């Protein structure tokens, strides 16, 4: 059990091709590195006395247990025990080799790099120099584009920004917007011929493209409005270029380079992260100009993905800056935007189902994007839409129903299946009950009788979805014996002690349990069908009074309003009746079990829940064995946590199943019955 709490830190290996660093270099890096500066890029830190505190990035931290000491240049988590200096923090967070981390910090803090072998120093310095040259080159290109915007060649682009986008010069300069002239070799000539940069370096930066004929290069971006893309340090790492004509594609991004990976970057995060931390919420939109327009309107906690599906890596970047983990998706309301939102939700639904992210989805009315909306509405109205946006699950449920004619059986069934699939993944039983009731009402379209039947059908289907195909796989012989006895006791109690039926139903619902064995499910279905035919308590009472039974039945007399009808029904199913025969028989032990109502319900439901916990535990153990802790450390840690949670619950249930002397004294004994 202790091992389940031990942080899983993968062994970090140093690639053979990277030379060993000189101890002086390592020591200088340690001395110059500011741990608060390093950690604050990945964790939202708050001042607390002399130190800083935040949520630990190495485990599922719900309250700030992660402390950073600037005086000691040390971090420590009081919950999981992770600790160390800035180098170790970056190694463990990114699973990066020691030399790689030291090298990046040396670049950042201008520490000269030395290696133990002089002959290797030149190659090492070359790697450092390459990235520095690329940063320098991208900065010069950005300035070139920005300057061109305000020249005569860029007049059309400038007019577009001012007239169609409604931007002022301050916003343009804040985002360093520019213009790529229409010539084929304008930037190439400037960087290679005037600035004397090697053409291979300019190509490596993604700014130029070699001609297919092999006799030169041409500019990647031509006659386009240029939008620089910055990293967290505010350095230009790539560009997005929007066409000013009918040229396709409408938006053209830089290719992946040593500096630019569009699947890992978020546009505007360098400008938004302070506002995200302050407002404790991040808003993700689709386009560059959605971000720019919202920032222009004063809503600055906004970022955008860059033409690719939003990834879990990008979302996790944002989670570092919002303590409450509040993320808002505001994608276009058209079909493409809806699909993009669905993909984005799919990327982080594991986090959302676990409650590790408060995810909401906003679709602006009339299919507008934020930029269009702000042209005719105030920023306060957009903020109101954000505040009223539904939770991701509500949004997905509405998407399942949207556009469907529920009077058509095939469309009705498609909506039901989609809802069942969504709710089947929801781990919280109370929330499942809430949604089942709500959507049974929606699907029934005002038919109250149909609503009750739909609610029960949805509940059964959701339960089946939650453990579809797993029940038999993870069930052992001892499980089945225990389950058989527990379910028999509850069913017998339900039939022979009708005054306690509500308590049994409540106990099953609170623990999110159902009868698992097929013949017991059959019996429970018959019970529910009989109860549905009874129109109310008065009719049930009249039926009991007219039954041919002794006037003063004992506690073990059959209830004619239910059990007699059940027996009549079961005679049409001889195979099931053979399996259920013993359930209708009473002996001294079963009479005692029925008399001890509270004890029987408690022990039986605890036994049923324990079996489900054991199944889930074995399931997660199997998944853990199939998961590589190096390539998928977060998933590996998640399975460890789930296993620990199930084992802890099993221990609690075992205590519930224990019968004390006090339990036996308080319960009536069978001799009291006449």
ABEGO torsion letter per residue (X at the ends): XAAAABBBBBBBBBBAABBBBBAAAAAAAAAABBAAAAAAAABBBBBBEABBBBBBAABBBABBABBBBAAAGBBBBAAAGBBEBAAAAAAAAAGBBAAAAAAAAAAAAGBBBBBABAAAAAAAAAAAAAAAAAAAAAAAAAAAAAAAAABAAAAAAAAAAAAAAGBBAAAAAAAGBBBBBABAAAAAAAAAAAAGBBAAAAAAAGABBBBAAGAEBBBABBGBBBBBBBBAAGBBABBBBBBABABOBABBBBBBBAABBAAABBBGAAAAAAAAAAAGBBBBBABAAAAAAAAAAGBAABBBBBGBBBBAAAAAAAAAABAAGBBBBBBBABAAAAAAAAAAAAAAAAAAAAGABBBBBBBBBGGBBAAAAAAABBAAAAAAAAAABBBAAAAAAAAAABGBBAABAAAAAAAAAAAAAAAAABABAAAAAAAAAAAAAAAAGGBAAAAAAAAAAAAAAAAAAAABGAAAAABBAAAAAAAAAAAAAAAAAAAABAAAAAAAAAAAAAAGBBBABAAAAAAAAAAAAAAAABAEAAAAAAAAAABBBBABBBAABBBAAAAAAAAAAAAABAAAAAAAAAAABBBAAAAAAAABAAAAAAAAAAAAAAAAAAAAAAAAAAAAAABBAAABAAAAAAAAAAAAAAAAAAAAAAAAABBBAAAAAABBBAAABX
